[in-house]
Amino acid sequence: MTTPMIRGTSRADLLSLPVIMLGFHPRDSCVAMALSGNTVRFCARVDLDWFADHFERISEQVLRCAEQVGADEFVFIGYGDPDLASIAVCEFADLVGHERVVDALVTDGGRYWSMCDSGVPESYRFDTSAVAAQAVFGGVNLCADRDEAVAPVTGSDPPDEHVVLRAEAAVGRLSDDQAMARLRELAEGEAALPRADAVLLAVLLGDEDRTGALLCRLKTWTADAMWQRLVAARRVCPSRYLPNVLGLLAFASWLSGRGAAHSACLQQLSELDARHPLLLTLLKLHQEGLPPARWDQC
């Protein structure tokens, strides 16, 4: 998923940037943007009460990510109840050091305040900001909220068992080379997958070696197309094949910049198999603060 160059010059633009970078309108959220000069190096969203239950984990990830991408300044924005949002923003500012905070903003959706000065509240609407206009011109698709953003990776409509058995029989008749070739064809094409092919893709990913081989082919420039195919497979995936499909979908979401979808995949996978190799790999990458671009070098 590509995002056009977006430029902001005002605090209203700063409030709007996370909407573009996250792909949805954050609500009851605290957003951290790490900067190097005038460039946002990464944008991360957490719940407003992040400091209550996940302080150490989130703190470590934000600091490591900033180090990995060479960011030395931050903007923090709280969206939602002003009192709780202010606390969430202050916790981040205390974490990184106030001298590294370019701005700290709080908005209730109709107004915003800067915690870096004592100015009066200003009115705010995303759709009237310069950033929103640039996004529309650039053809950026935005979701209304996080629920809409994660819907593609959480919906499930598996077929009847006889359809799955037929797909399993078809895979069983393939040699290893034929199965891998068929997997690449189904996972890496451009057109939408028919339902029967999506079931076949899910079944093919039941094999650990094929799943690993496809993971090796995932890069930032291939992740968007593969994400679309894996979403189709996830929707029709029988429960017995779901962990591998979710693991690859989590990787594709991460590499294509779909943070909300990525988090939703990780949550589902952890509930199904907390020791799944793809889950453990991604958690390790996040712990080390590895940005997606570094994956391409692996």
Secondary structure, 3 states (H helix, E strand, C coil): CCCCCCCCCCHHHHHHHHHHHHCECCCCEEEEEEEECCEEEEEEEEECCHHHHCHHHHHHHHHHHHHHHCCCEEEEEEECCHHHHHHHHHHHHHHHCHHHEEEEEEECCCEEEECCCCCCCEECCHHHCHHHHHHHHCCCCCECCHHHHHHHHHCCCCCCHHHHHHHHHHHHCCCHHHHHHHHHHHHHCCCCCCHHHHHHHHHHCCCHHHHHHHHHCCCCCCHHHHHHHHHHHHHHCCHHHHHHHHHHHHHHHHHCCCHHHHHHHHHHHHHHCCCCHHHHHHHHHHHCCCCHHHHCCC
